[in-house]
Each structure stands twice: as structure tokens, then as C-alpha cells.
Amino acid sequence: MKIVASIAQGLENEGAKELIELGALAVKASRRHILFEGDMAVLYRIHLKARLSFRFLREISRFHCYGPDDLYRGIQRAIDWKSWLHPSKSFRVDVTGFGEGLTHSHYTALQVKNSIIDFQRELWGSRSSIDLKNPDICFHLHLSNHEAVLSVDGSNSSLHKRGNRPAVGIAPIKETLAAGLMRMTGWDGTISLVDPFCGSGTFLIEAISSLLGIPSGIDRQFLFQNWPDFDKNLWNIELQQAKNVKHIDGKLPKIIGGESDKLIANLAIDNIRKSGLENYIEIFNCPFQELKLPKEPGLLVCNPPYGKRIGDEKQLFNLYREFGSFCKEKASGWNLWLLNGNPELSKYLGMKASRRFQVNNGSIDCRWLNYKIK
């Protein structure tokens, strides 16, 4: 089957590598999406284990579409609606793209809904209900270049919601983005990992979860379990294999987070405990200036405020200047990766980045900066 993964801009290449590791074939990364092929086992596996992508759409039909009438007829012919959507099941329609006479996503979704419901009424004399929040099946229509692609979404909500982080700070980084950024650092658990602005602990939780092979979707309910070709036996096999978490030989180096806000530090501790990682990660309620680093050089990762969602930009100049001094005085020989959404602020670190990658943190254009601290 053909599948499309949705992913944050800047993580496409790492996301493609992850999907190949999980068995995906014919993988092709494009802007904010990854196109690939896989069988049902791969589909189940990526929903359980992939940490970087936040949505997977399985293509079930495509047809030419030159306007509303083509869309209406094409939807009714697209799939075997008898097996896919009995009136007892609810559904939702999501739309992206546009075509002739179909420039408004809400109107296009209404056309798809009407086509499906009219077909159901003619066949059964009854219709499915629409459920925008918790449907049994979510259909996704994409329009482009006089072509309509009908897909089904494997999950009801974004896969960045792991279910283990109910408590977040003011401007939390999404788990999928944190996982991708950590993967880009190449951290493999052989050196210490420290986040001096740890917030709710997302970087550290994702780093350890990935290292241990903890499945990201183990506690989720997926919409593909409502599909007519859902294979329960195959699903149980993939589910059991996903539960086989790695065992680390020996003791991991120090994994430390620092957070100056006591409330947020407590949230991080709570999130770590809910993730089952309290034996691996230690959180200190202190400003970065008071954080004691391990003696041996390691990896610093952080997402400090940059004045877009939190922090006053003028006051942040001093923060970055002091953090740059801290790094040079206390972390000589360490490697620093810093997510920055304001290039004016990063200048105050007083260091030159050796590598930089463009990534999007929500709607904010950011740079993932790598510094070799001397």
C-alpha cells in the first residue's frame, strides 16, 4: 500500500531513515511529507514505534477531479463502501489542497460527506453520523493538479501525543520534533546528556525512550482497528514485538535536566515518572548557572526561550550572554545543540556554530545549532 507520513519541516531526512529502519520501502522525502510503501505489518509497526512523524495516511483511491460533480461521483466509486463504512460507524472528512470549484476545504469536505451519505441512504436507507472529535474512521482527501487522492488516517489525533506527558510548560516542544532533533545529534547513550532549560523534560524523555526502544504508541487506540481489513492476529504480533524493550548493559551516564521554575520542574519529574524513566533521568530545580555538570565532557541540548512565545527579547540578551559564558567556563570540551528561533539572540552566545539546520517549531522558523565548546 502507498502511505504518506506527515512530519515537521527539517526532519524529513531523519524521518525517512527511521521509516526505512522500520521496514518501509520506496521511501521518498519531500517538504513536510515522506512518501513510502509498506504492507499491513509495516503500517502497524510504524504507528507503534515511529517517533518523528505525527500522522500516517494510507491511500485507498485516486481519481481525476475537475470540479464538484467529478468529486461527488468519484467518491462514490472510489472504494467498496459496503465494507468500509456501515451506517453504524461514524466518520470525519479532512481536506487539503484545492481544485476547480473546490477552493474552500470546508465546502470540499461537505461535498465528500454528502456523496458518502447519499450512497449509504440509497443502499441501506440510513446514514453514518459525523463525529469530528472521535470518529470510527477518518477519511482524508487531497486535491492537486486535477487529481483527488482519498486516504484513511491511521489515528484520530497527532502522534506527537504520546500519552505520557499530560503536564507541559508554557511553550512546550512537541515530542515528535524533540525526537527528531535528538536523533540529529547522534547521541547514543555513551556520554552524559544535559538539558539546562529542560522545561517539562521532553528532550530527555524522548532521548531515553528512543535509546531503550520504548514504543511511542503502545498505549494508543488506532483508527485502523476499525478498518475492514484490520488483521487482529498480525496486530497482536507487532504489538508483542513492540513491547520487547532493550536492556542496557551496564549503567548509563548522567542524564540531567535543569529548570529554574519550581512548578515546571515538578511537572518534568511527574512526566518522567509517568514515562517510567525515573531511574534514568534526574531533574534539578535551579537556574542553569547553578547546574553542576558531570566531569567528563558530554552533550548539552536545549530549547531556551527566544521571545516569540515566552520571554522578553531585550531581557533575553543577557540570558544568552550568560549561557554562553556558562558553556565556555563550565562545559569546555562539550558538544552543544541549541534550538533557536531568533538569530539576534544566538549572537549573544559568543560562539560560532559549526553546523546549523533549518527546522520548524510549530509556526516558528528555527535553527538547530551545533557548537563545539572550547
VENNORQUI-V860029 format. One line per field, one symbol per residue. psi: psi as a letter, one per 30 degrees, with the letter a starting at -180 (. if undefined). A space follows every 10 residues. Layout:
BEGIN
psi=???
END
This chain:
BEGIN
psi=lkkkkklkkf geeeeeeeee fggklhkjka jglkklllae eeeeeeeefk fekfkkkjkf lklkjgaeee eeeeeffelj feeeikffkl llkkklalak gifkeeeeee eeeeeeeeee eeefgllllk jfeilekjkk kkkkhgkkjk lkkflflkff jffgifklae ikkkeeeeee eeeffgkggf llkkjfhfbg geeeeeeeee efgkkfgfgl kkfffflfgk jeeeeeeeee effikkkkka kllkjkkkkf jeeeeeeeee eeeffggffe kkkkillfff kjllekkbkk klilkggeel kkeeffeeee eeeeeeeeef hkflkkkkkk gjfeeffffg lkkfkkkklk jbgkjlkjkk kjk.
END
